[in-house]
């Protein structure tokens, strides 16, 4: 197993914990060693939540390995049920605990005999599922559990709300700008005169899940989490769903038109074209900005896009269609959903890369030498090494991607935020040259076409001095071309003569 795999998308139990802890009054218990509870640190540090119930770990140690863990796990479930009075306790195994090959479903059945609340096992394969896949399946399991329970009790209200309404599915804790997107989607629905029936799982109550079938349709803004639930609700309750991510001017309009089609098909008579035009022309500044001289300066510049399926596909389309930027590579680490990604981006980029190998992705970026990168925090680190600016558009993310201010990526306000991110990610005009003039330019450079290997070349004093005279915005390219020239000819030291020869070889 590659470590990089887990760096892009965490292990399965993290996905389960994100779903369970997003609900109100739901407690999660990990069957895991103590070190696996770093989720609590992530939740408190990144989301900056002041009041949340930490995840409990049923400590797996050498004693447990010797005699089994059933008694400890059952006791933990019953104790937390008594202490916290949760509506639901979710037990999740981990990669480590799966080695024990214990029947955790039996543990859950035992605990249900003494617990007042519901107890559910997150039944995901922790060797085959990653964080995103597990989150999607865990949400589906919880929804199905409570709807099956409500059906047995005859508590499901299948009659639709008087006005058009929607369930928004897939907003979770620790999601990329999810909290801001939730606010923007609620605002968008209000503008369309559509009631929000439920938002799940973030801040939702499991007791209200029986009301899900009352909505006219389901909206799934992120492909990674919620699609399995939406398909289940469609098959079981004939609820249509919209899975077009409203990110960028074009896709937001397409999403709204699809919503119009769905609710008009159920008896409404709405026309959102005037709203789309008004928002595009006057609320979103992105459409105007795309025609400005500033944005035209970006036309044809090369960019690399990498992230999860939802954000990487959306950003590729925005750059190519709305801003005239040349996407030389679009990639995703969601290998399990590769066909969908290929279908979405192939016509908008030169090359598609589907990989979870950070080294290979870094080497591809170094080879292509884009003017900017739009990726995860991992691509941001690559950009730092290659002296290429990077705008972060998807998880994995850091604390800087949980801004205190309002910064959605969805809806019409999201278009403004994305336009700002794109424009500010590129090196602007004479910016580097001006920094040179005022003596503040950072002269750190990379010396290889890849990021995986150290340089074995030396630059003598005269060549180094000459290199520093070259404006910063082209210095890196000159250095890489010179070193490539030297390596191809077996030259171990860069001199002035080598620099001039390299320059002539490329016709400069």
LOSEBA-884414 format. One line per field, with one value per residue (C-alpha): x, y, z; residue number from 1; residue in one letter. Coordinates in steps of 0.5 Angstrom, whole numbers, plus 500, padded with zeros to 3 digits. Layout:
N
east: (X | ...)
north: (Y | ...)
up: (Z | ...)
num: (NUM | ...)
residuo: (A | ...)
END
This chain:
508
east: (500 | 503 | 503 | 501 | 494 | 492 | 495 | 490 | 484 | 484 | 483 | 475 | 474 | 475 | 470 | 465 | 467 | 466 | 459 | 457 | 460 | 456 | 449 | 447 | 447 | 450 | 456 | 462 | 466 | 472 | 475 | 482 | 489 | 489 | 493 | 487 | 483 | 487 | 480 | 478 | 484 | 483 | 475 | 477 | 483 | 480 | 473 | 474 | 468 | 467 | 462 | 462 | 462 | 469 | 470 | 471 | 476 | 476 | 483 | 486 | 492 | 496 | 491 | 485 | 489 | 490 | 483 | 479 | 475 | 468 | 467 | 471 | 467 | 460 | 462 | 464 | 458 | 453 | 457 | 457 | 449 | 448 | 453 | 451 | 444 | 445 | 440 | 445 | 452 | 456 | 461 | 467 | 472 | 479 | 485 | 488 | 483 | 480 | 486 | 483 | 477 | 472 | 464 | 463 | 456 | 455 | 458 | 453 | 447 | 449 | 450 | 443 | 440 | 442 | 443 | 437 | 439 | 440 | 447 | 449 | 456 | 459 | 459 | 465 | 471 | 477 | 482 | 478 | 475 | 478 | 475 | 471 | 468 | 466 | 463 | 458 | 457 | 456 | 451 | 447 | 447 | 444 | 439 | 437 | 437 | 432 | 428 | 427 | 425 | 420 | 417 | 416 | 413 | 408 | 412 | 414 | 410 | 410 | 406 | 410 | 411 | 406 | 411 | 417 | 423 | 429 | 434 | 441 | 445 | 453 | 455 | 459 | 464 | 472 | 469 | 472 | 469 | 463 | 460 | 460 | 457 | 451 | 450 | 450 | 446 | 441 | 441 | 440 | 434 | 431 | 432 | 429 | 423 | 425 | 424 | 430 | 427 | 433 | 441 | 444 | 448 | 451 | 447 | 441 | 438 | 437 | 430 | 428 | 430 | 423 | 421 | 426 | 421 | 417 | 422 | 420 | 428 | 435 | 441 | 448 | 453 | 459 | 460 | 464 | 459 | 451 | 450 | 449 | 444 | 440 | 440 | 437 | 432 | 430 | 429 | 425 | 421 | 421 | 425 | 429 | 436 | 440 | 448 | 450 | 455 | 453 | 460 | 462 | 457 | 456 | 455 | 451 | 446 | 446 | 444 | 438 | 435 | 436 | 432 | 427 | 426 | 425 | 420 | 416 | 415 | 412 | 407 | 410 | 411 | 417 | 422 | 429 | 432 | 431 | 434 | 440 | 441 | 440 | 445 | 450 | 450 | 450 | 451 | 457 | 463 | 466 | 462 | 464 | 471 | 472 | 472 | 476 | 483 | 486 | 483 | 485 | 492 | 491 | 489 | 493 | 497 | 498 | 495 | 495 | 488 | 488 | 484 | 477 | 473 | 468 | 472 | 478 | 472 | 469 | 475 | 478 | 471 | 471 | 479 | 478 | 471 | 470 | 477 | 480 | 486 | 490 | 489 | 495 | 493 | 487 | 487 | 484 | 486 | 479 | 481 | 474 | 470 | 475 | 470 | 466 | 472 | 475 | 468 | 467 | 474 | 477 | 475 | 477 | 485 | 491 | 492 | 488 | 492 | 488 | 493 | 494 | 502 | 504 | 511 | 508 | 503 | 509 | 514 | 508 | 507 | 515 | 515 | 509 | 512 | 505 | 504 | 499 | 497 | 490 | 490 | 490 | 495 | 500 | 500 | 501 | 507 | 510 | 509 | 513 | 519 | 518 | 517 | 510 | 504 | 498 | 491 | 488 | 481 | 480 | 482 | 487 | 487 | 490 | 487 | 488 | 482 | 478 | 477 | 474 | 471 | 465 | 468 | 464 | 466 | 458 | 453 | 454 | 458 | 462 | 464 | 467 | 471 | 474 | 475 | 479 | 483 | 485 | 487 | 491 | 494 | 498 | 504 | 501 | 505 | 511 | 510 | 517 | 521 | 518 | 520 | 527 | 528 | 526 | 531 | 525 | 525 | 526 | 531 | 530 | 530 | 529 | 534 | 531 | 525 | 522 | 521 | 523 | 531 | 536 | 541 | 548 | 550 | 554 | 554 | 560 | 561 | 561 | 555 | 551 | 552 | 550 | 543 | 542 | 541 | 536 | 529 | 526 | 519 | 524 | 530 | 527 | 526 | 533 | 536 | 532 | 533 | 541 | 541 | 537 | 542 | 548 | 545 | 544 | 551 | 554 | 557 | 557 | 559 | 555 | 559 | 558 | 560 | 555 | 549 | 551 | 551 | 544 | 541 | 543 | 541 | 533 | 534 | 534)
north: (500 | 507 | 512 | 517 | 514 | 515 | 522 | 524 | 521 | 518 | 511 | 509 | 510 | 518 | 518 | 515 | 519 | 525 | 523 | 521 | 527 | 532 | 529 | 532 | 528 | 522 | 519 | 515 | 510 | 507 | 500 | 502 | 504 | 510 | 514 | 513 | 518 | 524 | 526 | 529 | 534 | 535 | 537 | 542 | 545 | 546 | 547 | 551 | 548 | 550 | 545 | 538 | 531 | 528 | 521 | 515 | 510 | 503 | 502 | 496 | 494 | 487 | 485 | 486 | 482 | 476 | 475 | 479 | 486 | 484 | 486 | 492 | 495 | 493 | 496 | 503 | 503 | 502 | 507 | 512 | 511 | 513 | 519 | 522 | 520 | 520 | 518 | 514 | 511 | 509 | 503 | 504 | 499 | 501 | 498 | 496 | 493 | 489 | 485 | 482 | 479 | 480 | 480 | 487 | 486 | 481 | 487 | 491 | 487 | 485 | 493 | 494 | 490 | 495 | 501 | 506 | 510 | 506 | 503 | 502 | 498 | 502 | 496 | 499 | 495 | 498 | 495 | 497 | 503 | 510 | 516 | 519 | 512 | 510 | 517 | 516 | 509 | 511 | 516 | 511 | 506 | 511 | 514 | 507 | 505 | 510 | 510 | 503 | 504 | 509 | 505 | 499 | 504 | 507 | 514 | 516 | 522 | 521 | 527 | 532 | 539 | 545 | 549 | 546 | 544 | 540 | 536 | 538 | 532 | 531 | 537 | 535 | 537 | 538 | 538 | 543 | 550 | 546 | 551 | 557 | 553 | 551 | 558 | 560 | 554 | 556 | 563 | 560 | 556 | 562 | 566 | 561 | 560 | 553 | 551 | 547 | 541 | 538 | 539 | 532 | 530 | 537 | 539 | 534 | 530 | 523 | 523 | 528 | 523 | 520 | 527 | 526 | 524 | 530 | 534 | 535 | 533 | 532 | 536 | 533 | 538 | 534 | 528 | 524 | 524 | 524 | 520 | 513 | 516 | 520 | 514 | 510 | 515 | 515 | 508 | 507 | 513 | 516 | 522 | 525 | 528 | 534 | 532 | 538 | 542 | 549 | 552 | 557 | 561 | 556 | 550 | 554 | 556 | 549 | 547 | 552 | 550 | 542 | 544 | 548 | 542 | 537 | 541 | 543 | 536 | 535 | 541 | 547 | 553 | 557 | 560 | 562 | 565 | 572 | 570 | 567 | 573 | 578 | 574 | 573 | 580 | 584 | 579 | 575 | 579 | 573 | 574 | 581 | 580 | 575 | 580 | 585 | 587 | 584 | 577 | 577 | 578 | 571 | 568 | 562 | 562 | 554 | 551 | 545 | 542 | 537 | 535 | 531 | 529 | 535 | 541 | 539 | 538 | 544 | 548 | 545 | 547 | 554 | 556 | 553 | 556 | 562 | 565 | 563 | 559 | 553 | 547 | 543 | 537 | 536 | 530 | 527 | 522 | 519 | 513 | 509 | 514 | 515 | 514 | 520 | 525 | 523 | 524 | 531 | 534 | 531 | 536 | 542 | 540 | 537 | 531 | 527 | 524 | 519 | 518 | 518 | 518 | 525 | 524 | 522 | 528 | 533 | 530 | 532 | 539 | 540 | 537 | 542 | 548 | 551 | 558 | 556 | 550 | 549 | 543 | 541 | 543 | 537 | 541 | 547 | 544 | 542 | 549 | 552 | 547 | 549 | 556 | 556 | 559 | 555 | 556 | 551 | 548 | 541 | 537 | 535 | 542 | 545 | 550 | 556 | 553 | 554 | 561 | 565 | 570 | 568 | 564 | 559 | 556 | 554 | 559 | 566 | 569 | 563 | 565 | 571 | 568 | 563 | 569 | 572 | 566 | 564 | 571 | 572 | 565 | 567 | 572 | 578 | 582 | 585 | 583 | 579 | 584 | 590 | 585 | 585 | 592 | 593 | 588 | 583 | 577 | 571 | 567 | 560 | 556 | 548 | 545 | 539 | 537 | 533 | 534 | 527 | 527 | 532 | 536 | 533 | 539 | 545 | 552 | 556 | 563 | 567 | 563 | 564 | 571 | 571 | 567 | 573 | 578 | 574 | 577 | 573 | 571 | 567 | 565 | 558 | 556 | 559 | 555 | 548 | 549 | 550 | 544 | 539 | 541 | 540 | 533 | 531 | 532 | 529 | 536 | 536 | 544 | 550 | 555 | 561 | 558 | 552 | 557 | 561 | 554 | 552 | 559 | 558 | 550 | 553 | 559 | 564)
up: (500 | 498 | 504 | 498 | 497 | 504 | 504 | 498 | 501 | 509 | 511 | 511 | 519 | 518 | 512 | 517 | 523 | 519 | 517 | 524 | 527 | 522 | 525 | 532 | 538 | 534 | 537 | 534 | 537 | 534 | 535 | 534 | 538 | 541 | 536 | 531 | 534 | 531 | 528 | 534 | 533 | 526 | 528 | 534 | 530 | 523 | 524 | 530 | 534 | 541 | 543 | 540 | 542 | 541 | 538 | 543 | 542 | 544 | 545 | 542 | 546 | 547 | 552 | 547 | 542 | 547 | 549 | 544 | 545 | 545 | 553 | 552 | 546 | 549 | 555 | 551 | 547 | 553 | 558 | 552 | 551 | 559 | 559 | 553 | 551 | 544 | 539 | 535 | 536 | 530 | 531 | 526 | 525 | 523 | 519 | 525 | 529 | 522 | 523 | 529 | 525 | 530 | 529 | 530 | 528 | 534 | 539 | 536 | 537 | 544 | 546 | 543 | 549 | 554 | 550 | 550 | 543 | 537 | 535 | 528 | 525 | 520 | 515 | 510 | 508 | 511 | 506 | 500 | 501 | 502 | 506 | 501 | 499 | 506 | 508 | 502 | 504 | 511 | 510 | 506 | 511 | 516 | 512 | 510 | 517 | 519 | 513 | 514 | 522 | 520 | 515 | 520 | 525 | 519 | 521 | 514 | 511 | 503 | 502 | 498 | 501 | 499 | 496 | 492 | 497 | 497 | 501 | 500 | 501 | 502 | 507 | 512 | 517 | 515 | 508 | 503 | 504 | 506 | 511 | 507 | 501 | 505 | 507 | 499 | 497 | 502 | 500 | 492 | 494 | 498 | 491 | 487 | 492 | 494 | 501 | 504 | 507 | 510 | 510 | 511 | 515 | 517 | 523 | 522 | 527 | 525 | 528 | 522 | 517 | 516 | 513 | 507 | 502 | 503 | 499 | 491 | 489 | 492 | 491 | 491 | 490 | 491 | 487 | 493 | 498 | 498 | 491 | 494 | 498 | 492 | 488 | 494 | 495 | 488 | 487 | 494 | 494 | 487 | 489 | 483 | 484 | 481 | 481 | 477 | 482 | 481 | 481 | 476 | 472 | 466 | 471 | 476 | 470 | 468 | 475 | 476 | 469 | 471 | 478 | 474 | 469 | 475 | 479 | 473 | 472 | 478 | 477 | 478 | 473 | 474 | 469 | 472 | 466 | 468 | 475 | 471 | 467 | 473 | 477 | 471 | 469 | 476 | 482 | 479 | 477 | 474 | 467 | 467 | 469 | 464 | 459 | 462 | 460 | 466 | 465 | 458 | 460 | 463 | 456 | 454 | 460 | 462 | 468 | 472 | 475 | 480 | 486 | 488 | 482 | 484 | 484 | 479 | 474 | 475 | 476 | 469 | 466 | 469 | 467 | 460 | 458 | 462 | 463 | 457 | 460 | 457 | 462 | 460 | 465 | 469 | 474 | 480 | 485 | 485 | 481 | 483 | 479 | 473 | 468 | 470 | 471 | 464 | 461 | 464 | 463 | 456 | 452 | 456 | 457 | 453 | 458 | 464 | 470 | 474 | 480 | 488 | 487 | 489 | 486 | 479 | 480 | 482 | 476 | 471 | 474 | 473 | 466 | 464 | 467 | 468 | 470 | 476 | 479 | 482 | 486 | 494 | 499 | 497 | 490 | 493 | 497 | 490 | 487 | 493 | 491 | 483 | 484 | 481 | 485 | 487 | 489 | 493 | 490 | 494 | 500 | 503 | 506 | 511 | 516 | 511 | 507 | 513 | 513 | 518 | 513 | 508 | 502 | 498 | 492 | 490 | 487 | 484 | 490 | 489 | 482 | 485 | 490 | 484 | 480 | 485 | 487 | 479 | 478 | 484 | 483 | 477 | 477 | 475 | 469 | 471 | 478 | 479 | 475 | 480 | 486 | 483 | 482 | 489 | 491 | 495 | 490 | 493 | 488 | 491 | 484 | 482 | 478 | 475 | 471 | 476 | 484 | 486 | 485 | 487 | 482 | 481 | 477 | 480 | 478 | 478 | 480 | 474 | 471 | 478 | 477 | 470 | 472 | 477 | 472 | 469 | 471 | 476 | 472 | 467 | 471 | 473 | 466 | 464 | 469 | 468 | 460 | 462 | 466 | 461 | 456 | 461 | 463 | 456 | 454 | 460 | 463 | 470 | 472 | 469 | 466 | 462 | 456 | 457 | 459 | 452 | 448 | 452 | 450 | 442 | 442 | 444 | 439 | 444)
num: (1 | 2 | 3 | 4 | 5 | 6 | 7 | 8 | 9 | 10 | 11 | 12 | 13 | 14 | 15 | 16 | 17 | 18 | 19 | 20 | 21 | 22 | 23 | 24 | 25 | 26 | 27 | 28 | 29 | 30 | 31 | 32 | 33 | 34 | 35 | 36 | 37 | 38 | 39 | 40 | 41 | 42 | 43 | 44 | 45 | 46 | 47 | 48 | 49 | 50 | 51 | 52 | 53 | 54 | 55 | 56 | 57 | 58 | 59 | 60 | 61 | 62 | 63 | 64 | 65 | 66 | 67 | 68 | 69 | 70 | 71 | 72 | 73 | 74 | 75 | 76 | 77 | 78 | 79 | 80 | 81 | 82 | 83 | 84 | 85 | 86 | 87 | 88 | 89 | 90 | 91 | 92 | 93 | 94 | 95 | 96 | 97 | 98 | 99 | 100 | 101 | 102 | 103 | 104 | 105 | 106 | 107 | 108 | 109 | 110 | 111 | 112 | 113 | 114 | 115 | 116 | 117 | 118 | 119 | 120 | 121 | 122 | 123 | 124 | 125 | 126 | 127 | 128 | 129 | 130 | 131 | 132 | 133 | 134 | 135 | 136 | 137 | 138 | 139 | 140 | 141 | 142 | 143 | 144 | 145 | 146 | 147 | 148 | 149 | 150 | 151 | 152 | 153 | 154 | 155 | 156 | 157 | 158 | 159 | 160 | 161 | 162 | 163 | 164 | 165 | 166 | 167 | 168 | 169 | 170 | 171 | 172 | 173 | 174 | 175 | 176 | 177 | 178 | 179 | 180 | 181 | 182 | 183 | 184 | 185 | 186 | 187 | 188 | 189 | 190 | 191 | 192 | 193 | 194 | 195 | 196 | 197 | 198 | 199 | 200 | 201 | 202 | 203 | 204 | 205 | 206 | 207 | 208 | 209 | 210 | 211 | 212 | 213 | 214 | 215 | 216 | 217 | 218 | 219 | 220 | 221 | 222 | 223 | 224 | 225 | 226 | 227 | 228 | 229 | 230 | 231 | 232 | 233 | 234 | 235 | 236 | 237 | 238 | 239 | 240 | 241 | 242 | 243 | 244 | 245 | 246 | 247 | 248 | 249 | 250 | 251 | 252 | 253 | 254 | 255 | 256 | 257 | 258 | 259 | 260 | 261 | 262 | 263 | 264 | 265 | 266 | 267 | 268 | 269 | 270 | 271 | 272 | 273 | 274 | 275 | 276 | 277 | 278 | 279 | 280 | 281 | 282 | 283 | 284 | 285 | 286 | 287 | 288 | 289 | 290 | 291 | 292 | 293 | 294 | 295 | 296 | 297 | 298 | 299 | 300 | 301 | 302 | 303 | 304 | 305 | 306 | 307 | 308 | 309 | 310 | 311 | 312 | 313 | 314 | 315 | 316 | 317 | 318 | 319 | 320 | 321 | 322 | 323 | 324 | 325 | 326 | 327 | 328 | 329 | 330 | 331 | 332 | 333 | 334 | 335 | 336 | 337 | 338 | 339 | 340 | 341 | 342 | 343 | 344 | 345 | 346 | 347 | 348 | 349 | 350 | 351 | 352 | 353 | 354 | 355 | 356 | 357 | 358 | 359 | 360 | 361 | 362 | 363 | 364 | 365 | 366 | 367 | 368 | 369 | 370 | 371 | 372 | 373 | 374 | 375 | 376 | 377 | 378 | 379 | 380 | 381 | 382 | 383 | 384 | 385 | 386 | 387 | 388 | 389 | 390 | 391 | 392 | 393 | 394 | 395 | 396 | 397 | 398 | 399 | 400 | 401 | 402 | 403 | 404 | 405 | 406 | 407 | 408 | 409 | 410 | 411 | 412 | 413 | 414 | 415 | 416 | 417 | 418 | 419 | 420 | 421 | 422 | 423 | 424 | 425 | 426 | 427 | 428 | 429 | 430 | 431 | 432 | 433 | 434 | 435 | 436 | 437 | 438 | 439 | 440 | 441 | 442 | 443 | 444 | 445 | 446 | 447 | 448 | 449 | 450 | 451 | 452 | 453 | 454 | 455 | 456 | 457 | 458 | 459 | 460 | 461 | 462 | 463 | 464 | 465 | 466 | 467 | 468 | 469 | 470 | 471 | 472 | 473 | 474 | 475 | 476 | 477 | 478 | 479 | 480 | 481 | 482 | 483 | 484 | 485 | 486 | 487 | 488 | 489 | 490 | 491 | 492 | 493 | 494 | 495 | 496 | 497 | 498 | 499 | 500 | 501 | 502 | 503 | 504 | 505 | 506 | 507 | 508)
residuo: (X | X | X | X | X | X | X | X | X | X | X | X | X | X | X | X | X | X | X | X | X | X | X | X | X | X | X | X | X | X | X | X | X | X | X | X | X | X | X | X | X | X | X | X | X | X | X | X | X | X | X | X | X | X | X | X | X | X | X | X | X | X | X | X | X | X | X | X | X | X | X | X | X | X | X | X | X | X | X | X | X | X | X | X | X | X | X | X | X | X | X | X | X | X | X | X | X | X | X | X | X | X | X | X | X | X | X | X | X | X | X | X | X | X | X | X | X | X | X | X | X | X | X | X | X | X | X | X | X | X | X | X | X | X | X | X | X | X | X | X | X | X | X | X | X | X | X | X | X | X | X | X | X | X | X | X | X | X | X | X | X | X | X | X | X | X | X | X | X | X | X | X | X | X | X | X | X | X | X | X | X | X | X | X | X | X | X | X | X | X | X | X | X | X | X | X | X | X | X | X | X | X | X | X | X | X | X | X | X | X | X | X | X | X | X | X | X | X | X | X | X | X | X | X | X | X | X | X | X | X | X | X | X | X | X | X | X | X | X | X | X | X | X | X | X | X | X | X | X | X | X | X | X | X | X | X | X | X | X | X | X | X | X | X | X | X | X | X | X | X | X | X | X | X | X | X | X | X | X | X | X | X | X | X | X | X | X | X | X | X | X | X | X | X | X | X | X | X | X | X | X | X | X | X | X | X | X | X | X | X | X | X | X | X | X | X | X | X | X | X | X | X | X | X | X | X | X | X | X | X | X | X | X | X | X | X | X | X | X | X | X | X | X | X | X | X | X | X | X | X | X | X | X | X | X | X | X | X | X | X | X | X | X | X | X | X | X | X | X | X | X | X | X | X | X | X | X | X | X | X | X | X | X | X | X | X | X | X | X | X | X | X | X | X | X | X | X | X | X | X | X | X | X | X | X | X | X | X | X | X | X | X | X | X | X | X | X | X | X | X | X | X | X | X | X | X | X | X | X | X | X | X | X | X | X | X | X | X | X | X | X | X | X | X | X | X | X | X | X | X | X | X | X | X | X | X | X | X | X | X | X | X | X | X | X | X | X | X | X | X | X | X | X | X | X | X | X | X | X | X | X | X | X | X | X | X | X | X | X | X | X | X | X | X | X | X | X | X | X | X | X | X | X | X | X | X | X | X)
END
